Amino acid sequence: MTMPPQQPQQFQPQRPPTHWPPVPPMAAMQPAPSPWQARITAAKRAYSRAGAAITLMLVVWVLLTLLLQGAVAGMLHTPQLSMWLSVVISSGVLYCIALPLGFIVLRTEPMLPTRRFTLKPSRFLMYLLIALPITYAGNIIGIVLSALLSGGQASNRILDMTGGSDWVVNIVAAVLLAPIVEEWLFRKQLIGRLRRFGELPAILVSALFFALFHLNLFQFFYAFGLGVLFGYVYMRTSKLRYTVGLHMLINTNGGIVAPWFMNRLMGAIDANLTPDTLTGAQMGALIGGLTYSFVLLAATLAGLVLLIVRWKRREFYLAPEQLPRGAAGRAAFGNPGIVTCIAVGALGTLLMLFA
């Protein structure tokens, strides 16, 4: 039997795949979760919550203080309250109302337990000297920028306070209460709850909040610099006593010692002294003021040298939930809480500049 001839097999051209390798089934198309994603999300939530807490404190503090000061001024039938009464109202609202409300929000983030290390007296003195050039350089920047923005019309509220109020008010408000409360909040609470995602971002965020919290452009730059320094000291020791001590000494010098020497010195200079009219008290004021200025200048120059040397030896250690370098900054500053806090703090600072 004869078999029918087979038809030659024809080549059927096929379209090339759209993707190469070929697209897998839908079940296999789901991207594998990034090992960093959960950590980045947790960091953004923690930083945002910290920003929300500080924002709440700022808003409640400023609004309630203005309302209470206005009400008290109305009851006393005076256009302006005395400095000590203004400080009492402001501090009372901050410590008794605003700070507890902010802490309720902040405490929902866990605190990272850390080992504590002792700071030698020589190292403490070194950080104190380093704080001097930071303070005066930042002060100069703040004065110049404030004058430029306000046309020279803005006045520094800190100078008004230290120069015109009672010494007791300065000691209690600036030397005792402010360093203790501010170091507890911005170093222990903020850094303690953010350091697990990276040491440097936690220090920078804490310093930025510390600077904005003053609502004073004259203070912003040196407050930020000191915030970085205090944050580094706290990060390396985990003991609040050292940053509180540094803070107290800086405020004592700027709010008590320097005004006392400078006021006596300027009083003696303005008296148009001559050798015949110069008294012993005036001679003491001149010698004391000039000696203080010389010692402070020498200490500031020594601190500048130490700052340059120690800057090259700075150390940051890996945190338990350390973020990648590219993601750390975005997680710390790219979240709603931080952005809102920066906006509110900057707006309040500008408004206070022109108030």
Summary of the structure (lengths in Angstrom):
residues: 355
radius of gyration: 29.5
end to end distance: 113.8
largest distance: 149.9
contacts: 1058
relative contact order: 0.14
helix: 74%
strand: 0%
